[in-house]
Amino acid sequence: MKLKVGAATDVGRTRTANEDSFLRDDKGQTYAVADGMGGHRAGDVASATAVEVVTRELGSGATLVEAIVAANDEVFAKAQANPEMRGMGTTVTSVVFDGERALIAHVGDSRGYLWRDGALTQVTEDHSLVEELVRQGRLTPEEAAVHPQRNIVTRALGVDADVQVDSYEIDLYPGDRLLLCSDGLTSMMRDDEIAAVLRGAADPQLASDALVDAANRAGGEDNITVLVLDVVGDRGKARQRAIAAGADVEPSASERTGEWDPVKATDPSDAEAGSPPPSASTRVRRPFHRVLLWGLPFLVVVGVAMFTLRWYARSTYYLGTDAKQEVVVLYRGVPGGFLVWDPTVEQRTTVRVSDLTEAGANDVRTEKRFSSESRARRYVTRLTQSTTTTTSPTTTTTLPAAPPTTAPA
Ligand code: CA
């Protein structure tokens, strides 16, 4: 799978400078939003430094969390060394994509969202004062959304020598959409309003532009930065290629510790470090499950279809004659047969074709049909009685009345 990316940033309608920075590295499949703070454009320096350091560190083999810790060191050092930058800081919310999964790591209140199957879910937890108060039950989410101090962050890069980075791993599927944004978007728009914009914009660049426009229409009180990452391609094919190439379906432990957050080293799948490669049967397990997954519903559909066709083929009865065209025969099935189901003789009557009334003869000639066995048998019974009575010269011909509920021919 690949990512199709849109990005947009805007100063907003009340600020004079844009202190947000973003990283878009399509080759390295790395993306980030950083929202700087601090007077005299120090916020601009903080967010730009964070993006630069994350890019540089990832390029030299660091994990995403290591790269963010390095960014903290560098922003903090700059703030200490330059009195006019004292107190500056920045958020950072960053994504690395490996073709199947995203690792999201963040510090601060710039958010990562997952849009899947028409629903928007916030992946990251804001490191903000109001979010802490919500977690403590002292504010409702509704109160937090409009709280005057909602822009105060409790964790940021550059304000302390140490920083704690939160990270999340997400398995992605075609059609998924990741949204990274600064609080200039989320302080202006509720999640359902963001979702409505995403729903209306299929292209990630159009979606990014539309979100920035919407935040500006809602007031634009802060800098707005938006990245929309659309997951495209075929997850199944990617896995099949990996199998064909003899690779394990899951990334190996060494790949994970090399490219992913080492904090996750206690993950059970990492317990296989140093163990022999999985056997062939282990490798085909997932595709086999996929065959079952797709095969079973297919078999059920085919089964239902066959049952329905057979029901159609066998639920009809019709009139005909025997091979010598001497007596009337009640057949079960569709005249001439239907697919693999030929009609069968249901009842060979004693009614001679030559004894039939004109109407009865016509019914036999046109292969009159009945929608149930009981209706067919009632007709045959009356036909037998009527031809019996016609042998009496004193009785006028009584035609077998067509049952009112016969199926149309
Ligand atoms: Ca901001």
Residues whose N, C-alpha, C, O or C-beta is under 5 A from the ligand:
A	BS01	CA	D35 D183 G184 D222 N223
